[in-house]
Amino acid sequence: MLDAVKTAINARITGGAVQSYGINGRNLQYFTLTELWDLRRKLEKKISDTAGTGQTQAKFVGADD
């Protein structure tokens, strides 16, 4: 799904896709560029969280501290 979102963003930026259009009184609207960027960010975060690539910090304290 992340690849599809990236492809849609690229197509929108390079002019290869439209945001909306209408035929015979019917209208179709795709995600806005902002919505696509938000979706990409959420998907990347979800992948990062499940892949364990985030950083974890720990502080070790000795018995005398």
mmCIF file as Biopython writes it, N, C-alpha, C and O atoms, coordinates in Angstrom:
data_model
#
loop_
_atom_site.group_PDB
_atom_site.id
_atom_site.type_symbol
_atom_site.label_atom_id
_atom_site.label_alt_id
_atom_site.label_comp_id
_atom_site.label_asym_id
_atom_site.label_entity_id
_atom_site.label_seq_id
_atom_site.pdbx_PDB_ins_code
_atom_site.Cartn_x
_atom_site.Cartn_y
_atom_site.Cartn_z
_atom_site.occupancy
_atom_site.B_iso_or_equiv
_atom_site.auth_seq_id
_atom_site.auth_asym_id
_atom_site.pdbx_PDB_model_num
ATOM 1   N N  . MET A ? 1  ? 0.826   -1.179 0.000   1.0 0.0 1  A 1 
ATOM 2   C CA . MET A ? 1  ? 0.000   0.000  0.000   1.0 0.0 1  A 1 
ATOM 3   C C  . MET A ? 1  ? 0.881   1.258  0.000   1.0 0.0 1  A 1 
ATOM 4   O O  . MET A ? 1  ? 0.547   2.253  -0.643  1.0 0.0 1  A 1 
ATOM 5   N N  . LEU A ? 2  ? 1.998   1.207  0.719   1.0 0.0 2  A 1 
ATOM 6   C CA . LEU A ? 2  ? 2.902   2.343  0.743   1.0 0.0 2  A 1 
ATOM 7   C C  . LEU A ? 2  ? 3.424   2.647  -0.654  1.0 0.0 2  A 1 
ATOM 8   O O  . LEU A ? 2  ? 3.526   3.814  -1.033  1.0 0.0 2  A 1 
ATOM 9   N N  . ASP A ? 3  ? 3.752   1.627  -1.416  1.0 0.0 3  A 1 
ATOM 10  C CA . ASP A ? 3  ? 4.216   1.838  -2.788  1.0 0.0 3  A 1 
ATOM 11  C C  . ASP A ? 3  ? 3.140   2.510  -3.647  1.0 0.0 3  A 1 
ATOM 12  O O  . ASP A ? 3  ? 3.444   3.379  -4.464  1.0 0.0 3  A 1 
ATOM 13  N N  . ALA A ? 4  ? 1.890   2.103  -3.459  1.0 0.0 4  A 1 
ATOM 14  C CA . ALA A ? 4  ? 0.788   2.702  -4.214  1.0 0.0 4  A 1 
ATOM 15  C C  . ALA A ? 4  ? 0.618   4.176  -3.866  1.0 0.0 4  A 1 
ATOM 16  O O  . ALA A ? 4  ? 0.359   5.001  -4.743  1.0 0.0 4  A 1 
ATOM 17  N N  . VAL A ? 5  ? 0.762   4.504  -2.590  1.0 0.0 5  A 1 
ATOM 18  C CA . VAL A ? 5  ? 0.645   5.897  -2.156  1.0 0.0 5  A 1 
ATOM 19  C C  . VAL A ? 5  ? 1.782   6.729  -2.756  1.0 0.0 5  A 1 
ATOM 20  O O  . VAL A ? 5  ? 1.562   7.835  -3.248  1.0 0.0 5  A 1 
ATOM 21  N N  . LYS A ? 6  ? 3.003   6.178  -2.707  1.0 0.0 6  A 1 
ATOM 22  C CA . LYS A ? 6  ? 4.146   6.895  -3.282  1.0 0.0 6  A 1 
ATOM 23  C C  . LYS A ? 6  ? 3.964   7.103  -4.787  1.0 0.0 6  A 1 
ATOM 24  O O  . LYS A ? 6  ? 4.310   8.160  -5.313  1.0 0.0 6  A 1 
ATOM 25  N N  . THR A ? 7  ? 3.428   6.110  -5.471  1.0 0.0 7  A 1 
ATOM 26  C CA . THR A ? 7  ? 3.164   6.221  -6.911  1.0 0.0 7  A 1 
ATOM 27  C C  . THR A ? 7  ? 2.121   7.294  -7.178  1.0 0.0 7  A 1 
ATOM 28  O O  . THR A ? 7  ? 2.259   8.077  -8.118  1.0 0.0 7  A 1 
ATOM 29  N N  . ALA A ? 8  ? 1.081   7.334  -6.359  1.0 0.0 8  A 1 
ATOM 30  C CA . ALA A ? 8  ? 0.028   8.345  -6.522  1.0 0.0 8  A 1 
ATOM 31  C C  . ALA A ? 8  ? 0.572   9.746  -6.281  1.0 0.0 8  A 1 
ATOM 32  O O  . ALA A ? 8  ? 0.219   10.677 -7.004  1.0 0.0 8  A 1 
ATOM 33  N N  . ILE A ? 9  ? 1.419   9.907  -5.280  1.0 0.0 9  A 1 
ATOM 34  C CA . ILE A ? 9  ? 2.036   11.213 -5.009  1.0 0.0 9  A 1 
ATOM 35  C C  . ILE A ? 9  ? 2.893   11.636 -6.195  1.0 0.0 9  A 1 
ATOM 36  O O  . ILE A ? 9  ? 2.809   12.776 -6.654  1.0 0.0 9  A 1 
ATOM 37  N N  . ASN A ? 10 ? 3.710   10.725 -6.685  1.0 0.0 10 A 1 
ATOM 38  C CA . ASN A ? 10 ? 4.573   11.028 -7.822  1.0 0.0 10 A 1 
ATOM 39  C C  . ASN A ? 10 ? 3.750   11.406 -9.055  1.0 0.0 10 A 1 
ATOM 40  O O  . ASN A ? 10 ? 4.081   12.360 -9.759  1.0 0.0 10 A 1 
ATOM 41  N N  . ALA A ? 11 ? 2.696   10.666 -9.308  1.0 0.0 11 A 1 
ATOM 42  C CA . ALA A ? 11 ? 1.847   10.952 -10.471 1.0 0.0 11 A 1 
ATOM 43  C C  . ALA A ? 11 ? 1.192   12.313 -10.338 1.0 0.0 11 A 1 
ATOM 44  O O  . ALA A ? 11 ? 1.084   13.051 -11.317 1.0 0.0 11 A 1 
ATOM 45  N N  . ARG A ? 12 ? 0.756   12.648 -9.141  1.0 0.0 12 A 1 
ATOM 46  C CA . ARG A ? 12 ? 0.107   13.947 -8.933  1.0 0.0 12 A 1 
ATOM 47  C C  . ARG A ? 12 ? 1.091   15.085 -9.130  1.0 0.0 12 A 1 
ATOM 48  O O  . ARG A ? 12 ? 0.765   16.104 -9.739  1.0 0.0 12 A 1 
ATOM 49  N N  . ILE A ? 13 ? 2.305   14.903 -8.608  1.0 0.0 13 A 1 
ATOM 50  C CA . ILE A ? 13 ? 3.314   15.970 -8.703  1.0 0.0 13 A 1 
ATOM 51  C C  . ILE A ? 13 ? 3.802   16.164 -10.138 1.0 0.0 13 A 1 
ATOM 52  O O  . ILE A ? 13 ? 4.031   17.295 -10.567 1.0 0.0 13 A 1 
ATOM 53  N N  . THR A ? 14 ? 3.959   15.077 -10.874 1.0 0.0 14 A 1 
ATOM 54  C CA . THR A ? 14 ? 4.483   15.175 -12.234 1.0 0.0 14 A 1 
ATOM 55  C C  . THR A ? 14 ? 3.403   15.440 -13.281 1.0 0.0 14 A 1 
ATOM 56  O O  . THR A ? 14 ? 3.697   15.529 -14.473 1.0 0.0 14 A 1 
ATOM 57  N N  . GLY A ? 15 ? 2.172   15.565 -12.840 1.0 0.0 15 A 1 
ATOM 58  C CA . GLY A ? 15 ? 1.094   15.883 -13.764 1.0 0.0 15 A 1 
ATOM 59  C C  . GLY A ? 15 ? 0.471   14.679 -14.430 1.0 0.0 15 A 1 
ATOM 60  O O  . GLY A ? 15 ? -0.307  14.830 -15.372 1.0 0.0 15 A 1 
ATOM 61  N N  . GLY A ? 16 ? 0.795   13.490 -13.964 1.0 0.0 16 A 1 
ATOM 62  C CA . GLY A ? 16 ? 0.255   12.280 -14.561 1.0 0.0 16 A 1 
ATOM 63  C C  . GLY A ? 16 ? -1.068  11.825 -13.981 1.0 0.0 16 A 1 
ATOM 64  O O  . GLY A ? 16 ? -1.574  10.766 -14.354 1.0 0.0 16 A 1 
ATOM 65  N N  . ALA A ? 17 ? -1.640  12.610 -13.068 1.0 0.0 17 A 1 
ATOM 66  C CA . ALA A ? 17 ? -2.918  12.243 -12.453 1.0 0.0 17 A 1 
ATOM 67  C C  . ALA A ? 17 ? -3.680  13.504 -12.083 1.0 0.0 17 A 1 
ATOM 68  O O  . ALA A ? 17 ? -3.088  14.545 -11.801 1.0 0.0 17 A 1 
ATOM 69  N N  . VAL A ? 18 ? -4.973  13.397 -12.090 1.0 0.0 18 A 1 
ATOM 70  C CA . VAL A ? 18 ? -5.822  14.523 -11.713 1.0 0.0 18 A 1 
ATOM 71  C C  . VAL A ? 18 ? -6.410  14.276 -10.330 1.0 0.0 18 A 1 
ATOM 72  O O  . VAL A ? 18 ? -6.468  13.136 -9.869  1.0 0.0 18 A 1 
ATOM 73  N N  . GLN A ? 19 ? -6.846  15.343 -9.671  1.0 0.0 19 A 1 
ATOM 74  C CA . GLN A ? 19 ? -7.466  15.186 -8.357  1.0 0.0 19 A 1 
ATOM 75  C C  . GLN A ? 19 ? -8.945  14.853 -8.481  1.0 0.0 19 A 1 
ATOM 76  O O  . GLN A ? 19 ? -9.487  14.105 -7.666  1.0 0.0 19 A 1 
ATOM 77  N N  . SER A ? 20 ? -9.602  15.408 -9.502  1.0 0.0 20 A 1 
ATOM 78  C CA . SER A ? 20 ? -11.024 15.126 -9.670  1.0 0.0 20 A 1 
ATOM 79  C C  . SER A ? 20 ? -11.429 15.337 -11.123 1.0 0.0 20 A 1 
ATOM 80  O O  . SER A ? 20 ? -10.767 16.044 -11.883 1.0 0.0 20 A 1 
ATOM 81  N N  . TYR A ? 21 ? -12.531 14.703 -11.478 1.0 0.0 21 A 1 
ATOM 82  C CA . TYR A ? 21 ? -13.085 14.917 -12.809 1.0 0.0 21 A 1 
ATOM 83  C C  . TYR A ? 21 ? -14.555 14.512 -12.801 1.0 0.0 21 A 1 
ATOM 84  O O  . TYR A ? 21 ? -15.020 13.847 -11.875 1.0 0.0 21 A 1 
ATOM 85  N N  . GLY A ? 22 ? -15.272 14.913 -13.828 1.0 0.0 22 A 1 
ATOM 86  C CA . GLY A ? 22 ? -16.684 14.588 -13.929 1.0 0.0 22 A 1 
ATOM 87  C C  . GLY A ? 22 ? -17.044 14.166 -15.342 1.0 0.0 22 A 1 
ATOM 88  O O  . GLY A ? 22 ? -16.516 14.693 -16.322 1.0 0.0 22 A 1 
ATOM 89  N N  . ILE A ? 23 ? -17.963 13.193 -15.429 1.0 0.0 23 A 1 
ATOM 90  C CA . ILE A ? 23 ? -18.458 12.716 -16.715 1.0 0.0 23 A 1 
ATOM 91  C C  . ILE A ? 23 ? -19.971 12.532 -16.591 1.0 0.0 23 A 1 
ATOM 92  O O  . ILE A ? 23 ? -20.445 11.844 -15.687 1.0 0.0 23 A 1 
ATOM 93  N N  . ASN A ? 24 ? -20.710 13.138 -17.486 1.0 0.0 24 A 1 
ATOM 94  C CA . ASN A ? 24 ? -22.170 13.017 -17.515 1.0 0.0 24 A 1 
ATOM 95  C C  . ASN A ? 24 ? -22.808 13.295 -16.154 1.0 0.0 24 A 1 
ATOM 96  O O  . ASN A ? 24 ? -23.715 12.580 -15.728 1.0 0.0 24 A 1 
ATOM 97  N N  . GLY A ? 25 ? -22.336 14.320 -15.491 1.0 0.0 25 A 1 
ATOM 98  C CA . GLY A ? 25 ? -22.932 14.704 -14.214 1.0 0.0 25 A 1 
ATOM 99  C C  . GLY A ? 25 ? -22.446 13.909 -13.015 1.0 0.0 25 A 1 
ATOM 100 O O  . GLY A ? 25 ? -22.857 14.186 -11.888 1.0 0.0 25 A 1 
ATOM 101 N N  . ARG A ? 26 ? -21.594 12.943 -13.229 1.0 0.0 26 A 1 
ATOM 102 C CA . ARG A ? 26 ? -21.022 12.171 -12.117 1.0 0.0 26 A 1 
ATOM 103 C C  . ARG A ? 26 ? -19.618 12.669 -11.855 1.0 0.0 26 A 1 
ATOM 104 O O  . ARG A ? 26 ? -18.837 12.878 -12.784 1.0 0.0 26 A 1 
ATOM 105 N N  . ASN A ? 27 ? -19.301 12.859 -10.590 1.0 0.0 27 A 1 
ATOM 106 C CA . ASN A ? 27 ? -17.996 13.389 -10.225 1.0 0.0 27 A 1 
ATOM 107 C C  . ASN A ? 27 ? -17.204 12.359 -9.427  1.0 0.0 27 A 1 
ATOM 108 O O  . ASN A ? 27 ? -17.753 11.626 -8.605  1.0 0.0 27 A 1 
ATOM 109 N N  . LEU A ? 28 ? -15.929 12.324 -9.685  1.0 0.0 28 A 1 
ATOM 110 C CA . LEU A ? 28 ? -15.019 11.437 -8.966  1.0 0.0 28 A 1 
ATOM 111 C C  . LEU A ? 28 ? -13.882 12.286 -8.425  1.0 0.0 28 A 1 
ATOM 112 O O  . LEU A ? 28 ? -13.272 13.065 -9.158  1.0 0.0 28 A 1 
ATOM 113 N N  . GLN A ? 29 ? -13.601 12.130 -7.138  1.0 0.0 29 A 1 
ATOM 114 C CA . GLN A ? 29 ? -12.519 12.888 -6.524  1.0 0.0 29 A 1 
ATOM 115 C C  . GLN A ? 29 ? -11.570 11.931 -5.821  1.0 0.0 29 A 1 
ATOM 116 O O  . GLN A ? 29 ? -11.983 11.094 -5.019  1.0 0.0 29 A 1 
ATOM 117 N N  . TYR A ? 30 ? -10.299 12.073 -6.137  1.0 0.0 30 A 1 
ATOM 118 C CA . TYR A ? 30 ? -9.259  11.266 -5.516  1.0 0.0 30 A 1 
ATOM 119 C C  . TYR A ? 30 ? -8.748  11.971 -4.267  1.0 0.0 30 A 1 
ATOM 120 O O  . TYR A ? 30 ? -9.160  13.091 -3.963  1.0 0.0 30 A 1 
ATOM 121 N N  . PHE A ? 31 ? -7.851  11.311 -3.548  1.0 0.0 31 A 1 
ATOM 122 C CA . PHE A ? 31 ? -7.219  11.937 -2.394  1.0 0.0 31 A 1 
ATOM 123 C C  . PHE A ? 31 ? -6.520  13.222 -2.822  1.0 0.0 31 A 1 
ATOM 124 O O  . PHE A ? 31 ? -5.990  13.315 -3.929  1.0 0.0 31 A 1 
ATOM 125 N N  . THR A ? 32 ? -6.527  14.206 -1.933  1.0 0.0 32 A 1 
ATOM 126 C CA . THR A ? 32 ? -5.746  15.413 -2.191  1.0 0.0 32 A 1 
ATOM 127 C C  . THR A ? 32 ? -4.282  15.081 -1.933  1.0 0.0 32 A 1 
ATOM 128 O O  . THR A ? 32 ? -3.971  14.062 -1.317  1.0 0.0 32 A 1 
ATOM 129 N N  . LEU A ? 33 ? -3.395  15.932 -2.399  1.0 0.0 33 A 1 
ATOM 130 C CA . LEU A ? 33 ? -1.969  15.725 -2.180  1.0 0.0 33 A 1 
ATOM 131 C C  . LEU A ? 33 ? -1.643  15.724 -0.685  1.0 0.0 33 A 1 
ATOM 132 O O  . LEU A ? 33 ? -0.822  14.929 -0.229  1.0 0.0 33 A 1 
ATOM 133 N N  . THR A ? 34 ? -2.278  16.602 0.066   1.0 0.0 34 A 1 
ATOM 134 C CA . THR A ? 34 ? -2.068  16.647 1.522   1.0 0.0 34 A 1 
ATOM 135 C C  . THR A ? 34 ? -2.519  15.346 2.179   1.0 0.0 34 A 1 
ATOM 136 O O  . THR A ? 34 ? -1.840  14.833 3.069   1.0 0.0 34 A 1 
ATOM 137 N N  . GLU A ? 35 ? -3.647  14.815 1.752   1.0 0.0 35 A 1 
ATOM 138 C CA . GLU A ? 35 ? -4.131  13.539 2.299   1.0 0.0 35 A 1 
ATOM 139 C C  . GLU A ? 35 ? -3.169  12.403 1.960   1.0 0.0 35 A 1 
ATOM 140 O O  . GLU A ? 35 ? -2.932  11.521 2.786   1.0 0.0 35 A 1 
ATOM 141 N N  . LEU A ? 36 ? -2.620  12.423 0.756   1.0 0.0 36 A 1 
ATOM 142 C CA . LEU A ? 36 ? -1.660  11.391 0.364   1.0 0.0 36 A 1 
ATOM 143 C C  . LEU A ? 36 ? -0.386  11.480 1.205   1.0 0.0 36 A 1 
ATOM 144 O O  . LEU A ? 36 ? 0.149   10.457 1.632   1.0 0.0 36 A 1 
ATOM 145 N N  . TRP A ? 37 ? 0.102   12.705 1.442   1.0 0.0 37 A 1 
ATOM 146 C CA . TRP A ? 37 ? 1.295   12.865 2.279   1.0 0.0 37 A 1 
ATOM 147 C C  . TRP A ? 37 ? 1.037   12.373 3.703   1.0 0.0 37 A 1 
ATOM 148 O O  . TRP A ? 37 ? 1.888   11.710 4.296   1.0 0.0 37 A 1 
ATOM 149 N N  . ASP A ? 38 ? -0.138  12.698 4.250   1.0 0.0 38 A 1 
ATOM 150 C CA . ASP A ? 38 ? -0.485  12.228 5.597   1.0 0.0 38 A 1 
ATOM 151 C C  . ASP A ? 38 ? -0.568  10.703 5.645   1.0 0.0 38 A 1 
ATOM 152 O O  . ASP A ? 38 ? -0.081  10.079 6.588   1.0 0.0 38 A 1 
ATOM 153 N N  . LEU A ? 39 ? -1.179  10.117 4.641   1.0 0.0 39 A 1 
ATOM 154 C CA . LEU A ? 39 ? -1.293  8.661  4.585   1.0 0.0 39 A 1 
ATOM 155 C C  . LEU A ? 39 ? 0.076   8.011  4.477   1.0 0.0 39 A 1 
ATOM 156 O O  . LEU A ? 39 ? 0.340   7.004  5.135   1.0 0.0 39 A 1 
ATOM 157 N N  . ARG A ? 40 ? 0.957   8.583  3.645   1.0 0.0 40 A 1 
ATOM 158 C CA . ARG A ? 40 ? 2.314   8.056  3.524   1.0 0.0 40 A 1 
ATOM 159 C C  . ARG A ? 40 ? 3.037   8.096  4.872   1.0 0.0 40 A 1 
ATOM 160 O O  . ARG A ? 40 ? 3.679   7.125  5.273   1.0 0.0 40 A 1 
ATOM 161 N N  . ARG A ? 41 ? 2.925   9.228  5.562   1.0 0.0 41 A 1 
ATOM 162 C CA . ARG A ? 41 ? 3.571   9.378  6.866   1.0 0.0 41 A 1 
ATOM 163 C C  . ARG A ? 41 ? 3.046   8.335  7.869   1.0 0.0 41 A 1 
ATOM 164 O O  . ARG A ? 41 ? 3.829   7.738  8.608   1.0 0.0 41 A 1 
ATOM 165 N N  . LYS A ? 42 ? 1.736   8.120  7.892   1.0 0.0 42 A 1 
ATOM 166 C CA . LYS A ? 42 ? 1.143   7.138  8.809   1.0 0.0 42 A 1 
ATOM 167 C C  . LYS A ? 42 ? 1.600   5.718  8.481   1.0 0.0 42 A 1 
ATOM 168 O O  . LYS A ? 42 ? 1.918   4.942  9.382   1.0 0.0 42 A 1 
ATOM 169 N N  . LEU A ? 43 ? 1.632   5.384  7.201   1.0 0.0 43 A 1 
ATOM 170 C CA . LEU A ? 43 ? 2.071   4.049  6.795   1.0 0.0 43 A 1 
ATOM 171 C C  . LEU A ? 43 ? 3.541   3.819  7.125   1.0 0.0 43 A 1 
ATOM 172 O O  . LEU A ? 43 ? 3.913   2.745  7.598   1.0 0.0 43 A 1 
ATOM 173 N N  . GLU A ? 44 ? 4.384   4.833  6.875   1.0 0.0 44 A 1 
ATOM 174 C CA . GLU A ? 44 ? 5.809   4.704  7.202   1.0 0.0 44 A 1 
ATOM 175 C C  . GLU A ? 44 ? 6.012   4.540  8.707   1.0 0.0 44 A 1 
ATOM 176 O O  . GLU A ? 44 ? 6.870   3.768  9.136   1.0 0.0 44 A 1 
ATOM 177 N N  . LYS A ? 45 ? 5.230   5.258  9.506   1.0 0.0 45 A 1 
ATOM 178 C CA . LYS A ? 45 ? 5.337   5.131  10.959  1.0 0.0 45 A 1 
ATOM 179 C C  . LYS A ? 45 ? 4.907   3.738  11.412  1.0 0.0 45 A 1 
ATOM 180 O O  . LYS A ? 45 ? 5.553   3.121  12.260  1.0 0.0 45 A 1 
ATOM 181 N N  . LYS A ? 46 ? 3.811   3.254  10.837  1.0 0.0 46 A 1 
ATOM 182 C CA . LYS A ? 46 ? 3.328   1.927  11.199  1.0 0.0 46 A 1 
ATOM 183 C C  . LYS A ? 46 ? 4.361   0.853  10.846  1.0 0.0 46 A 1 
ATOM 184 O O  . LYS A ? 46 ? 4.597   -0.069 11.627  1.0 0.0 46 A 1 
ATOM 185 N N  . ILE A ? 47 ? 4.967   0.978  9.678   1.0 0.0 47 A 1 
ATOM 186 C CA . ILE A ? 47 ? 6.001   0.025  9.272   1.0 0.0 47 A 1 
ATOM 187 C C  . ILE A ? 47 ? 7.192   0.111  10.206  1.0 0.0 47 A 1 
ATOM 188 O O  . ILE A ? 47 ? 7.737   -0.914 10.617  1.0 0.0 47 A 1 
ATOM 189 N N  . SER A ? 48 ? 7.598   1.315  10.542  1.0 0.0 48 A 1 
ATOM 190 C CA . SER A ? 48 ? 8.730   1.512  11.443  1.0 0.0 48 A 1 
ATOM 191 C C  . SER A ? 48 ? 8.443   0.923  12.820  1.0 0.0 48 A 1 
ATOM 192 O O  . SER A ? 48 ? 9.305   0.276  13.415  1.0 0.0 48 A 1 
ATOM 193 N N  . ASP A ? 49 ? 7.239   1.147  13.321  1.0 0.0 49 A 1 
ATOM 194 C CA . ASP A ? 49 ? 6.860   0.627  14.642  1.0 0.0 49 A 1 
ATOM 195 C C  . ASP A ? 49 ? 6.849   -0.899 14.675  1.0 0.0 49 A 1 
ATOM 196 O O  . ASP A ? 49 ? 7.287   -1.504 15.653  1.0 0.0 49 A 1 
ATOM 197 N N  . THR A ? 50 ? 6.348   -1.519 13.608  1.0 0.0 50 A 1 
ATOM 198 C CA . THR A ? 50 ? 6.257   -2.978 13.595  1.0 0.0 50 A 1 
ATOM 199 C C  . THR A ? 50 ? 7.586   -3.639 13.250  1.0 0.0 50 A 1 
ATOM 200 O O  . THR A ? 50 ? 7.821   -4.793 13.608  1.0 0.0 50 A 1 
ATOM 201 N N  . ALA A ? 51 ? 8.458   -2.907 12.554  1.0 0.0 51 A 1 
ATOM 202 C CA . ALA A ? 51 ? 9.754   -3.468 12.166  1.0 0.0 51 A 1 
ATOM 203 C C  . ALA A ? 51 ? 10.786  -3.339 13.282  1.0 0.0 51 A 1 
ATOM 204 O O  . ALA A ? 51 ? 11.861  -3.935 13.212  1.0 0.0 51 A 1 
ATOM 205 N N  . GLY A ? 52 ? 10.461  -2.571 14.296  1.0 0.0 52 A 1 
ATOM 206 C CA . GLY A ? 52 ? 11.399  -2.405 15.394  1.0 0.0 52 A 1 
ATOM 207 C C  . GLY A ? 52 ? 12.598  -1.557 15.033  1.0 0.0 52 A 1 
ATOM 208 O O  . GLY A ? 52 ? 13.665  -1.705 15.629  1.0 0.0 52 A 1 
ATOM 209 N N  . THR A ? 53 ? 12.438  -0.664 14.058  1.0 0.0 53 A 1 
ATOM 210 C CA . THR A ? 53 ? 13.560  0.163  13.648  1.0 0.0 53 A 1 
ATOM 211 C C  . THR A ? 53 ? 13.649  1.453  14.449  1.0 0.0 53 A 1 
ATOM 212 O O  . THR A ? 53 ? 14.577  2.240  14.261  1.0 0.0 53 A 1 
ATOM 213 N N  . GLY A ? 54 ? 12.688  1.676  15.343  1.0 0.0 54 A 1 
ATOM 214 C CA . GLY A ? 54 ? 12.737  2.870  16.181  1.0 0.0 54 A 1 
ATOM 215 C C  . GLY A ? 54 ? 13.807  2.726  17.248  1.0 0.0 54 A 1 
ATOM 216 O O  . GLY A ? 54 ? 14.289  1.622  17.503  1.0 0.0 54 A 1 
ATOM 217 N N  . GLN A ? 55 ? 14.172  3.806  17.857  1.0 0.0 55 A 1 
ATOM 218 C CA . GLN A ? 55 ? 15.206  3.768  18.882  1.0 0.0 55 A 1 
ATOM 219 C C  . GLN A ? 55 ? 14.570  3.658  20.253  1.0 0.0 55 A 1 
ATOM 220 O O  . GLN A ? 55 ? 13.549  4.285  20.536  1.0 0.0 55 A 1 
ATOM 221 N N  . THR A ? 56 ? 15.180  2.862  21.086  1.0 0.0 56 A 1 
ATOM 222 C CA . THR A ? 56 ? 14.759  2.729  22.476  1.0 0.0 56 A 1 
ATOM 223 C C  . THR A ? 56 ? 15.917  3.170  23.345  1.0 0.0 56 A 1 
ATOM 224 O O  . THR A ? 56 ? 17.061  2.781  23.112  1.0 0.0 56 A 1 
ATOM 225 N N  . GLN A ? 57 ? 15.626  3.972  24.336  1.0 0.0 57 A 1 
ATOM 226 C CA . GLN A ? 57 ? 16.667  4.435  25.232  1.0 0.0 57 A 1 
ATOM 227 C C  . GLN A ? 57 ? 16.438  3.847  26.609  1.0 0.0 57 A 1 
ATOM 228 O O  . GLN A ? 57 ? 15.302  3.717  27.066  1.0 0.0 57 A 1 
ATOM 229 N N  . ALA A ? 58 ? 17.531  3.493  27.262  1.0 0.0 58 A 1 
ATOM 230 C CA . ALA A ? 58 ? 17.454  2.937  28.615  1.0 0.0 58 A 1 
ATOM 231 C C  . ALA A ? 58 ? 18.542  3.565  29.454  1.0 0.0 58 A 1 
ATOM 232 O O  . ALA A ? 58 ? 19.624  3.878  28.956  1.0 0.0 58 A 1 
ATOM 233 N N  . LYS A ? 59 ? 18.254  3.749  30.732  1.0 0.0 59 A 1 
ATOM 234 C CA . LYS A ? 59 ? 19.249  4.263  31.654  1.0 0.0 59 A 1 
ATOM 235 C C  . LYS A ? 59 ? 19.456  3.213  32.738  1.0 0.0 59 A 1 
ATOM 236 O O  . LYS A ? 59 ? 18.522  2.820  33.436  1.0 0.0 59 A 1 
ATOM 237 N N  . PHE A ? 60 ? 20.685  2.775  32.858  1.0 0.0 60 A 1 
ATOM 238 C CA . PHE A ? 60 ? 21.014  1.764  33.855  1.0 0.0 60 A 1 
ATOM 239 C C  . PHE A ? 60 ? 21.632  2.458  35.066  1.0 0.0 60 A 1 
ATOM 240 O O  . PHE A ? 60 ? 22.553  3.267  34.949  1.0 0.0 60 A 1 
ATOM 241 N N  . VAL A ? 61 ? 21.103  2.119  36.204  1.0 0.0 61 A 1 
ATOM 242 C CA . VAL A ? 61 ? 21.582  2.722  37.441  1.0 0.0 61 A 1 
ATOM 243 C C  . VAL A ? 61 ? 22.183  1.619  38.300  1.0 0.0 61 A 1 
ATOM 244 O O  . VAL A ? 61 ? 21.587  0.558  38.482  1.0 0.0 61 A 1 
ATOM 245 N N  . GLY A ? 62 ? 23.361  1.886  38.818  1.0 0.0 62 A 1 
ATOM 246 C CA . GLY A ? 62 ? 24.018  0.896  39.658  1.0 0.0 62 A 1 
ATOM 247 C C  . GLY A ? 62 ? 23.319  0.775  41.009  1.0 0.0 62 A 1 
ATOM 248 O O  . GLY A ? 62 ? 22.488  1.610  41.364  1.0 0.0 62 A 1 
ATOM 249 N N  . ALA A ? 63 ? 23.659  -0.259 41.748  1.0 0.0 63 A 1 
ATOM 250 C CA . ALA A ? 63 ? 23.031  -0.528 43.036  1.0 0.0 63 A 1 
ATOM 251 C C  . ALA A ? 63 ? 23.320  0.583  44.051  1.0 0.0 63 A 1 
ATOM 252 O O  . ALA A ? 63 ? 22.521  0.802  44.962  1.0 0.0 63 A 1 
ATOM 253 N N  . ASP A ? 64 ? 24.436  1.276  43.911  1.0 0.0 64 A 1 
ATOM 254 C CA . ASP A ? 64 ? 24.802  2.332  44.856  1.0 0.0 64 A 1 
ATOM 255 C C  . ASP A ? 64 ? 24.208  3.675  44.490  1.0 0.0 64 A 1 
ATOM 256 O O  . ASP A ? 64 ? 24.309  4.611  45.283  1.0 0.0 64 A 1 
ATOM 257 N N  . ASP A ? 65 ? 23.599  3.815  43.338  1.0 0.0 65 A 1 
ATOM 258 C CA . ASP A ? 65 ? 23.067  5.104  42.880  1.0 0.0 65 A 1 
ATOM 259 C C  . ASP A ? 65 ? 21.703  5.367  43.448  1.0 0.0 65 A 1 
ATOM 260 O O  . ASP A ? 65 ? 21.107  6.406  43.167  1.0 0.0 65 A 1 
#
